[in-house]
Amino acid sequence: MVEVTEKMIDWHFLNKKQGIKIYYCYTPLCGTCKLAREMLEVWHHQHSHATIYTVNLNINRKLAMDWKIKSVPYVAVFVNGLKAHEFYAFHSVENIDRQLAPFIRRSETKGEK
């Protein structure tokens, strides 16, 4: 997982080869966020070719408003700069896989990261 800021995310959207981007948004003192991150790390271990960008919303508040994030933890999946999917409930590694697998398969077939 790679920690990013709003400015780095802006660069992602300006990049012409955007592909699929997964953003995990959290706040450092959120206990549920810590559990969700652990589950995401387990999922990421199984899908190490995927990059998950992490965003601390305490220092990236404008992003939370721009994306209309209602609560944390939160995951947003962007495909070519457009929000294609989002979720707040993590429940289990299997649930995370159900949420993210379609996008990961799509990026694998196109040779994206």
N, C-alpha and C positions, 0 to 999 in steps of 0.2 A: 504494500500500500504506500502511496506517495502523498504526502501532505502538500496541499496547494492553497493559494490565496485567490482572492477575487481577480487580481491582475493576471495571475497565471491562467485562470479560467477564461478570462477575456481573450488571452492569446490563443487558447484552445479553439475558441469560436472564430477567430480570425484566420486560423490555419486552414488552408484549402483542403487538406486531407484529414478531415475531422474524424470520419468513421464513427465508431461506437465508444462513448465515454461513460464510465460509471463513477458517480460521485456519492460518497458516503458523508453525510452531514451530521455533526454531533456537537455537544458541548462537553467540556472536560469534566465537570462535576456530576454529570448525568449517569447514574448507576445503570439504567437500562441501556444507555449508549455503550457502556463498557461491555455488557453482555452481548449486545448486537455486534460489536466489533470483534469479539472473540469468535462468534459464529461466522462472521464474514471472513476472518482469518482462516478458519477451518475450510470454508468453501474455497477461498483463494488458494489454499495449499493444493486442492484438487484441480484447480483451474489456474495454474501459475502463469499461463500465457496471457491471462486477462490482467489489465491494470485497473486498480481501484484507487481513485483519487479521494483523499479524505479532506474535509473542510471543517475547521473549527468555527462555528457560527458566532462564538463570542467575539471574535476579531474580524469576522466577515459578515456583519449585520446587514449590509446593503444587499448582499446576495440572498439572504433569507427573505427579505422583503420582495426583491425582484422575482424570486422563484415561488413566492407565496407559500413558504414552508410553514405548516401549521404546528408541528411539534418535532421533537427529535426522539430517537434516531430516525433518520430519513435517508432514502436512497433515490437518486434520480438517474435515469439512463437517457442519454442523448444520442440520437442517430443523425449524423450530418448536421449537427447544430440545433436540432429540434428535439424537445422533450418527448420521448416515445413512451416512457413508463416511469412510474414512481410508486414507492411503497413506504409505509411507516411501520408495519407489523412484521417482525422477523420470525417469531415463534420457534423456528428450528433451522438447521442447516439445509434440510430437505426443502423447506418452504423457500429459503433464499435461492436454492437451485431452481425451483419451479419459476421463480420470478425472473432470474437472470439467464437461465440456460438458452432460451430462444435467441437472445441477443448475442450470446457467446458463440452459439452455433453459426449464426449469420456472419460474425466476424471471422470465424475459422474458415468458412467457405470462400470468403473474399480475401483471405490472407492478411487481415488487419490485426492490430494490437489494441 
